[in-house]
């Protein structure tokens, strides 16, 4: 349905077998092309979208053969979707670090949301679809808006489903190995520090997500290892066993050594000093690599995303301080 087409009546759509396991919100974004994610969430939460006659949530998983009720939507009422700026398209084209027939990997810039939403016209996936019109691109996982680094996009439904299964970590599956680079405030001790602390997510009144350590939260494990100490701070490798929202940032703050430049869970005074003295103007957290295997282990991948020049410059300046 194009943005300038008139509203139609209620439609019942049968979920194709190759969409088995897909989240409802992602399925709807393909049905209502050009609709903002905020509108899709509103339709689901108001009960206008139903699966097999029952109310659902945006993250409900579909099964092949399910019947989805699609309400009438007049997209031109929510405004024409603005074109993705050419500068962003050029930047993303230059940020592709790997591609084959099944996958595309991007070194996501800091400050770019993974997908559009409330107040955000274009996220990574919308921009990639504009860059590659007609290609069936789907996000495999997400990164915080302020985190840079490697993010996977599936070009084939089979690759998406296999990777999602790996991410969920079945008993016989070894999940992807994710390595991050982070600058933590203060001096961490030698060796590997493991934080095994459950995390609970909440939504504040303005829609802001907030995460905290709470015994009733979801199991979460992070491993921090110092690579180098610079200017009284610790440049670290971080490996995670789980992928919770804001996990590294909250676990680092729980250690008493928050991620440098973190304006949500960090040390405000340390952030000010780092901005003034070494020019750190963003969160120093970067998804450096991801390792996994597809086709039941027969096809291994190790994809790296280099640290951005602005973060390298911060490390250089710290080393001289």
matplotlib code that plots the C-alpha trace (Angstrom):
import matplotlib.pyplot as plt

x = [0.0, 1.6, 1.5, -0.9, -3.4, -6.8, -7.7, -9.2, -11.3, -10.0, -7.8, -7.1, -3.6, -2.2, 1.4, 3.6, 5.6, 8.9, 7.8, 7.5, 9.0, 9.0, 8.0, 4.6, 5.9, 8.4, 5.8, 3.5, 6.2, 6.4, 2.6, 2.2, 5.2, 6.1, 4.3, 6.3, 7.0, 5.1, 2.0, 2.4, 2.8, -0.3, -2.4, -1.2, -1.6, -5.1, -6.2, -6.8, -4.2, -5.0, -3.5, -6.0, -8.6, -6.7, -5.0, -1.2, 1.9, 4.4, 7.0, 4.6, 6.1, 4.1, 3.7, 3.3, -0.4, -1.4, -4.1, -3.4, -6.1, -4.9, -7.0, -7.6, -4.7, -4.5, -0.8, -1.0, -2.7, 0.6, 2.6, 4.7, 7.8, 10.8, 13.6, 16.8, 19.5, 22.1, 24.8, 23.5, 23.2, 26.8, 28.0, 26.3, 27.6, 31.1, 30.3, 29.6, 32.3, 31.1, 28.6, 27.7, 24.5, 23.0, 24.2, 25.3, 27.3, 27.6, 29.9, 27.0, 27.9, 27.3, 24.1, 22.2, 19.3, 18.9, 15.4, 13.1, 10.5, 9.0, 10.8, 13.3, 12.7, 15.3, 17.2, 19.8, 17.4, 15.2, 18.4, 19.7, 16.4, 16.6, 20.2, 19.2, 15.6, 13.9, 16.2, 14.5, 16.7, 15.9, 17.7, 19.2, 19.8, 20.2, 22.7, 22.0, 21.7, 24.9, 27.0, 28.9, 30.1, 29.1, 25.5, 24.1, 21.4, 19.9, 19.4, 17.8, 15.0, 16.8, 19.9, 17.7, 15.9, 19.1, 20.8, 17.8, 17.9, 21.6, 20.8, 18.2, 20.8, 19.2, 20.8, 22.7, 23.5, 26.6, 25.4, 27.4, 30.6, 30.4, 33.4, 33.2, 35.8, 35.0, 36.8, 35.8, 36.3, 39.0, 41.5, 40.2, 42.3, 44.2, 42.6, 39.1, 36.2, 33.0, 29.7, 26.8, 24.0, 20.3, 18.9, 15.4, 14.2, 11.6, 10.0, 9.9, 6.9, 8.5, 9.2, 12.8, 14.2, 16.0, 17.8, 19.0, 20.5, 17.7, 17.5, 14.1, 15.5, 16.7, 20.1, 22.9, 26.7, 29.5, 33.3, 35.6, 39.4, 41.8, 43.8, 45.6, 45.4, 45.5, 45.3, 43.9, 41.2, 40.9, 40.6, 38.9, 37.7, 34.2, 32.6, 29.0, 27.1, 23.7, 22.4, 20.2, 19.3, 22.2, 23.9, 27.5, 26.7, 24.7, 27.2, 30.1, 28.4, 27.6, 31.4, 31.9, 33.7, 31.0, 31.6, 33.2, 30.8, 27.7, 25.2, 22.6, 24.5, 27.9, 30.0, 29.0, 32.1, 34.4, 32.5, 33.0, 36.8, 37.2, 35.3, 37.4, 40.8, 40.7, 37.6, 35.4, 31.9, 30.2, 29.7, 33.0, 31.5, 32.1, 30.9, 34.2, 33.5, 30.9, 31.7, 29.2, 28.5, 25.6, 24.4, 24.6, 28.1, 29.5, 29.9, 31.9, 31.9, 34.2, 33.2, 35.2, 34.4, 37.3, 37.3, 36.2, 38.9, 37.3, 37.7, 41.3, 42.1, 40.7, 43.0, 46.0, 45.4, 44.9, 48.1, 50.0, 48.3]
y = [0.0, 3.3, 6.4, 8.2, 5.4, 5.7, 3.7, 0.3, -2.0, -4.6, -7.3, -10.8, -11.9, -15.4, -15.6, -17.4, -20.4, -18.6, -15.9, -18.5, -17.0, -13.4, -10.7, -9.1, -5.5, -6.4, -8.3, -5.3, -2.9, -5.0, -4.9, -1.1, 0.1, 3.7, 3.5, 4.7, 2.1, 4.3, 3.9, 0.1, -0.1, 2.1, -0.2, -3.4, -2.0, -0.6, -4.1, -3.3, -5.9, -9.5, -12.9, -15.7, -13.4, -12.7, -9.5, -9.5, -7.6, -6.0, -8.6, -11.6, -14.3, -15.4, -19.0, -20.0, -20.2, -17.7, -15.3, -11.6, -8.9, -5.7, -2.6, 0.1, 2.5, 5.8, 6.5, 10.0, 11.1, 10.6, 12.5, 11.6, 9.8, 12.0, 10.7, 9.5, 12.2, 11.4, 12.0, 9.2, 6.9, 7.6, 7.1, 3.8, 2.5, 3.3, 1.5, -1.9, -4.2, -7.5, -8.9, -12.3, -13.8, -14.3, -11.4, -7.8, -6.3, -2.6, -0.7, 1.4, 5.0, 6.3, 8.4, 6.4, 4.5, 0.9, 1.7, 4.7, 5.4, 8.1, 11.3, 9.5, 9.7, 7.2, 4.5, 2.1, -0.4, 2.3, 3.9, 0.5, -0.3, 3.1, 2.3, -1.1, -0.8, -4.1, -6.2, -8.0, -6.7, -7.5, -6.7, -9.7, -7.8, -4.3, -1.9, 1.1, 4.3, 5.7, 2.5, 2.1, -1.1, -4.3, -5.0, -7.8, -7.5, -10.7, -10.8, -14.2, -15.3, -18.6, -16.8, -14.5, -17.5, -19.4, -16.4, -15.6, -19.2, -18.7, -15.5, -17.2, -19.8, -23.2, -26.1, -27.4, -24.0, -21.9, -18.3, -15.6, -14.5, -10.7, -8.6, -4.9, -2.2, 0.3, 3.0, 2.7, 5.5, 4.8, 1.9, -1.6, -4.4, -6.9, -10.0, -10.6, -9.2, -11.0, -9.3, -11.8, -9.5, -9.8, -6.7, -5.3, -2.9, -0.2, 2.5, 6.1, 8.4, 10.1, 6.8, 6.6, 3.1, 2.7, -0.5, -1.5, -4.4, -6.2, -9.8, -10.2, -9.2, -11.3, -13.2, -11.1, -11.9, -9.6, -10.1, -7.1, -7.3, -4.4, -4.0, -0.8, 1.9, 5.4, 8.7, 7.0, 5.2, 1.6, 0.7, -2.7, -5.7, -6.7, -10.0, -10.7, -14.0, -12.3, -9.3, -7.3, -3.7, -1.4, -4.4, -3.3, 0.2, -0.9, -3.6, -1.2, 1.3, -1.6, -2.2, 1.4, 2.1, 3.4, 3.7, 7.0, 9.4, 7.6, 10.4, 7.9, 5.7, 7.4, 9.8, 13.3, 15.0, 12.4, 12.9, 16.7, 16.3, 13.8, 16.1, 19.1, 17.3, 14.7, 15.7, 12.7, 13.7, 10.4, 7.1, 5.1, 1.8, -0.1, -3.5, -4.6, -8.2, -11.0, -14.6, -17.4, -20.2, -20.8, -24.0, -26.0, -25.0, -25.7, -22.0, -20.0, -16.2, -13.7, -10.1, -7.2, -3.5, -1.1, 1.5, 4.9, 7.6, 9.9, 7.1, 6.3, 10.0, 10.0, 7.0, 8.8, 11.9, 9.9, 8.1, 11.4, 12.9]
z = [0.0, -1.0, 1.2, -1.1, -1.6, 0.1, 3.1, 2.4, 4.6, 7.1, 5.5, 6.7, 5.7, 6.0, 7.2, 4.6, 5.9, 5.3, 7.8, 10.6, 13.8, 12.6, 15.1, 14.5, 14.3, 11.6, 9.6, 9.8, 8.6, 5.5, 5.1, 5.7, 3.6, 4.6, 8.0, 11.0, 13.6, 16.2, 14.1, 13.9, 17.7, 18.2, 15.9, 17.8, 21.3, 20.5, 19.5, 15.9, 14.8, 15.8, 15.3, 14.8, 16.3, 19.5, 20.7, 20.5, 21.3, 18.9, 19.8, 19.4, 17.2, 14.1, 12.9, 9.3, 8.5, 11.2, 10.1, 10.9, 10.9, 9.3, 10.0, 7.4, 7.4, 5.5, 5.5, 4.0, 7.2, 9.1, 6.5, 3.5, 4.5, 3.8, 1.6, 3.4, 3.1, 0.5, 3.0, 5.2, 2.3, 1.2, 4.8, 5.1, 1.7, 3.0, 6.3, 4.9, 6.2, 4.9, 2.4, 0.8, -0.6, 2.9, 5.0, 5.0, 7.9, 8.7, 11.0, 12.4, 13.3, 16.8, 17.0, 14.4, 15.7, 14.5, 13.2, 13.0, 15.6, 17.7, 16.6, 14.4, 10.7, 9.5, 11.3, 10.0, 8.5, 6.7, 5.3, 4.1, 2.4, 0.6, -0.4, -1.7, -2.9, -3.7, -1.5, 1.4, 4.2, 7.8, 11.0, 12.9, 16.1, 17.5, 19.0, 21.2, 19.3, 20.9, 20.4, 17.2, 15.6, 13.7, 13.1, 11.0, 8.4, 6.7, 2.9, 3.1, 5.3, 6.0, 7.4, 9.5, 11.1, 11.8, 13.3, 15.5, 16.7, 17.6, 19.4, 21.5, 22.4, 22.2, 24.1, 21.1, 19.7, 20.6, 20.4, 18.5, 20.2, 20.6, 21.5, 22.4, 23.1, 25.8, 27.8, 31.4, 33.9, 36.5, 36.9, 36.7, 38.4, 36.3, 35.0, 33.8, 35.9, 35.4, 36.2, 36.7, 37.6, 36.5, 34.7, 34.8, 32.1, 32.7, 30.7, 32.1, 31.6, 28.6, 26.9, 27.9, 28.6, 31.9, 33.0, 36.5, 38.4, 40.1, 41.5, 39.7, 36.3, 33.4, 33.8, 32.4, 32.2, 31.0, 31.1, 31.3, 30.6, 30.6, 27.4, 28.4, 31.1, 29.7, 31.6, 34.7, 32.8, 31.4, 27.8, 27.9, 25.9, 26.9, 26.0, 26.7, 27.2, 27.0, 25.0, 27.3, 26.6, 27.9, 29.4, 29.2, 30.3, 33.4, 34.3, 34.0, 36.2, 38.7, 38.9, 39.8, 36.5, 34.0, 30.3, 29.4, 27.7, 29.0, 29.8, 31.2, 33.6, 33.7, 35.8, 34.8, 36.1, 34.4, 31.2, 31.3, 32.0, 29.1, 26.7, 27.6, 27.8, 25.1, 23.0, 23.9, 22.7, 22.5, 24.3, 24.2, 23.4, 20.1, 18.9, 17.5, 16.2, 16.0, 15.4, 14.6, 12.1, 9.8, 8.0, 11.3, 11.9, 8.4, 7.5, 10.0, 10.1, 11.9, 11.1, 12.4, 12.5, 13.0, 15.8, 14.5, 14.0, 16.7, 19.3, 18.2, 18.6, 22.1, 23.0, 21.4, 23.5, 26.7, 26.0, 25.9, 29.0]

ax = plt.figure().add_subplot(projection="3d")
ax.plot(x, y, z, "-o")
ax.set_aspect("equal")
plt.show()
